[in-house]
Amino acid sequence: MKRFLIALTGALLVASAGIAASTPRLSAEPGFRIGNAGVLCTAQGKSSDGAFRSMFDRGYAIVCRDAASAVGKLYVFADAKLSALDATAPGRNDAITCADARDEALDGLSHVRLHLCTLNAAKLPYRLYSVSRGGKLYVAEGLAGYDSALRLALKSIVLDRPALGEVQVAITTAGDPAAFARVQAGTLDPDEALAAAYGRNNSGSYAEAAEFFDILTEREAMAATGRRGEYLANQGLQQSNLRNFAEAESLLDQAAKDNAGDPVTGRLIRNYRAIHLLNQRDIKGALKLLDQPMERAATETQGAVSIARGEIGAPLAQQINRDAGAAATLSGIDSRLTPGERVIVLDAQATELRGVAFRLEHRYDEAASQLAAAQRILGSIRGGRLASTAWLRSEVGAEYAAIAEAQGDYGKAEAGFTDSMNAIGTEYPDSAALLSAKARLAAFLYRRGAIDRSAALYRDVVAQGETLPGSSAALATLLNPYFELLARRASSDAGAAADMFAASQTLLRPGVAQTQAVFARELSAGDDEGARLFRESVTLSREISRLRTEIARAAGQPAEEGAPPASAKADALNALESSQTALQAKLGAYPRFRVIDPAVLSLSAMQRLLRDGEAYYKLTIVGTRTYAIFVTSKRAQAFEVAITPAALTQTVAKLRDSITMIEADQRITYPFELAAARALYRALFDPIEGGIGAIDHLIFDPDGALLQLPVNLLPTEQAGVDAYLARIADPDADQFDFTGIAWLGRGRNISTAVSPRAFADLRAISPARGKQAYLGLGENAAPAGIPLQRSATRGMTSSGGEGCDWPLTEWGKPISALELRKAQGFFGQAGGEVVTGTAFSDTALIARRDLADYRVLHFATHGLVTAPRPECPARPALLTSFGGGASDGLLSFKEIYGLRLDADAVILSACDTAGAASMDATREAGLGTGGDFALDGLVRAFVGAGGRLVVASHWPIPDDFQATERLVSAMFSAAPGTPIASALRIGQQQLMDAPETSHPYYWSAFAIVGDGSKPLVRTD
């Protein structure tokens, strides 16, 4: 089912005179993108500014991706005779010192003047451009590191249309579209932010819109404006559009409780609930909701009548101003929608939603009738000239097209889908909504057999999606027909595999993929001043995100005793934002940081990266189907995998449950589900022409449920499976003896990748620079009074303790340091250090400043991935000894991410360390994305801290038969220079060949996340 690009925008705030799409007037827009290439920077319109002298002046804040605050400003003053320096001075928070103005050449503009300045407090270069035209003074000012953005922005406001060009400013890639949206929202007052939020929702940028509404909700908690219900309803809609249905339901319930009978907000909530139900395919529920009558409040109709008579009292004036004042100033339009008109637009939307529901129930005549009614309702407002309802008109057109297709009128259907695409493109060019409309037309063409036209249009969608921030969420539900098309063409079209490889990289990936990209960019920076600035900027970005989360959670809550006041935190946040933005400006002096690495790696680039005997297997889930691309240096094959995502999830759960599960607080292992594993292997690998027999290093890029399972445990041959099944037919046979099975991991090395780009970056980066070879950490000290116990696995099973804390008895099960000491021995006496007992505490590790000196870090301790109780949030951590002060005996996700490492490898010999992190834990660490994928937990934390490769476990690893110790020893005892994947495989083969450890539970858990061809023990 398609996602509904249905929400309310500035149409509820302003009525807009039509402007030709071919020549958009920026003066009528609340903001615009600066340039059309390079780093994403935008100009965000401001309705008030200290520099404004009259109601005819206007201004913008310039914000750029990865900068935590505005980097500059734009002004258009109605008086061309003003001095640029004097006119802008009241709008600056910091004083500047400037040289005399000089003439400056700027392509396309003449008579431009430039002041070279310095910010007095920060000692940063600052620039102020100005030009007079048509009786107006145009000014662009800001940090010199953002000069290319200033120049393009000035040209845009003078010409009153977007100026084309590349923005070349520093970028760390540490930010993300959602985080950038928060920065944009922070530059606007509430009314401006609300208009921008609606605009982003209507353009299909759901994640960005959610951030805007988050900011508005936070502000509402600190300074009530009576709009909390509206903000919560919009947050709920964003979450529903992002398929987070439980969270959407909760937010919509809160919105309904907060609405005090306002007819506009009531209708808003009704419509959003209907969309939420339709997103879940609850068509009857949506229709029932839409058929419920809405009361018309007296003030609603009275307001419309009063305005008609020219009678505007104080309450009505307050509501009108609240709804439309800022938006009217931004667009330069005096006419504004009345509350009654807002109600009409909402009722038109409800009517259109009825049409959608009827169409989904194949009640086409009723659907067409409702759509026609919606059009008539919209046409009754201001003569039908509400430009900002283009999203709704586009949806109505698409619904008509879908009805025409269902009724066999294909010419009318194609025209309708095309018109719908053009309508949304007029108002929202370069948007996720436009990509959705294009994909809708492409899907229709595919269904009609116009394969070449469909493929070309889909290819355009993917190419635009690569450069459109935040488009992954929208594309996730749109590309299923494209993947189906490519899979069918793959045998006859050599380019199909390349197209599928590119398309697969535009979809959502675990957050660790972005973390690896940032880490690789950091390591490519070297050791000069630029590298130091880069690292400091990334760290500050994370701290800013963390503090924002902390402030948001505290908003509206009673202050804790002894906690700093909210104003102090706000001041600290402003200071951090200014510092980080200043660092970004300084980074602009280093050309390598002004280059944006493409997020998508081409198929040919991957083939050049692969060595003989290597293969990259990328699994991709799209809708209800599963696809794969198998790549070697010489060939590539794309195909559909014969297992649905739902069936894959069931199979993985079945396999994991046969490996280890908890019953009555006891960890249990059952005979491995060999037949199910064999069937999964056949689904994944049988379609590969020529098989994988010649592959000795498989780089597996999983998706969906396979993020939770190592593929090394899949049987490659049927004979061994048949022999096992025949053997256990004897009641006295050992069902746990799996010797003789041809496991996938027996015959080849296996690495886990999280994206092609991340793998390419990791393969290219230089090795760790530390002079110390090894640091082993484990065997925690038990708290006083806690008896020591033996644990068979390195994971928690207790459910005691108070609240959401683990019981202290868990600290009484330390893992022996024997594994660590054996590993240290392979490096020689001077090669490393082992830290145990009281020295192995969370506070002691956080305080160490020499961790970057060690090339290999090895933890042997308990891992905490799940929560102690189902109602508690999961916060991944490693168990340590208790230290002093605020120690909790846990090295948390946030604390790990904050460590300063420079490691070739981090080995996590602990429980289920390849698991996910909760969204809460991710945000607490200052990360804006990810958290809900496997590998986004401790693996991501250690990559963020500085680990090039992480060895992590997919379940609690056993100490029975010294299984884990033997695996780890094999990794360290291999000859120097041996690839870590080869060394691990040697240990795994030894366990596979012993009946007592042949069950995958003992040997299969470890996954190498990174490039397994790199050595653990270097030859140097």
Secondary structure, 3 states (H helix, E strand, C coil): CCCCCCCCCHHHCECCCCCCCCCCCHHHCCEEECCCEECCEEEEEECCCCCCCCCCCEEEEEEECCCCCCCEEEEEECCCCCCHHHHHHHHCCCCEEECCCEEEEECCEEEEEEEEEEECCCCEEEEEEEEEECCEEEEEEEEHHHHHHHHHHHHHHHHCCCCCCEECCCCCCCCCHHHHHHHHHHCCCHHHHHHHHHHHHHCCCHHHHHHHHHHHHHHHHHCCCCCHHHHHHHHHHHHHHCCCHHHHHHHHHHHHHHCCCCHHHHHHHHHHHHHHHHHCCCHHHHHHHHCCCCCCCHHHHHHHHHHHHCCCCHHHHHHHHHHHHHHHHHHCCCCECCHHHHHHHHHHHHHHHHHHHHHHCCCHHHHHHHHHHHHHHHHCCHHHCCHHHHHHHHHHHHHHHHHHHHCCCHHHHHHHHHHHHHHHHHHCCCCHHHHHHHHHHHHHHHHCCCHHHHHHHHHHHHHHHHHCCCCHHHHCCCCHHHHHHHHHHCCCCCCHHHHHHHHHCCCCCCHHHHHHHHHHHHHCCCCCHHHHHHHHHHHHHHHHHHHHHHHHHHCCCCCCCCCCCHHHHHHHHHHHHHHHHHHHHHHCCCHHHHCCCCCCCCHHHHHHHCCCCEEEEEEEEECCEEEEEEECCCCEEEEEECCCHHHHHHHHHHHHHHHCEEECCEEECCCCCHHHHHHHHHHHHCCCCCCCCCCCEEEEECCHHHHHCCHHHCECCHHHHHHHHHHCCCCCCCCCCCCCCCECCCCCEEEECCCHHHHHHHHHCCCCCCCEEEEEEEEECCCCCCCCCCCCECECCCCCCCCCCCCHHHHHCCCCCHHHHHHHHCCCCCCEEEEEECCCEHHHHHHCCCHHHEEEEEEECCEECCCCCCCCCCCCEEECECCCCCCCCEEEHHHHHCCCCCECEEEEECCCCCCCCCHHHHHHCCCCCCCCCCCCCHHHHHHHHCECCEEEECCCCECHHHHHHHHHHHHHHCCCCCEHHHHHHHHHHHHHCCHHHCCHHHHCCEEEECCCCCECCCCC
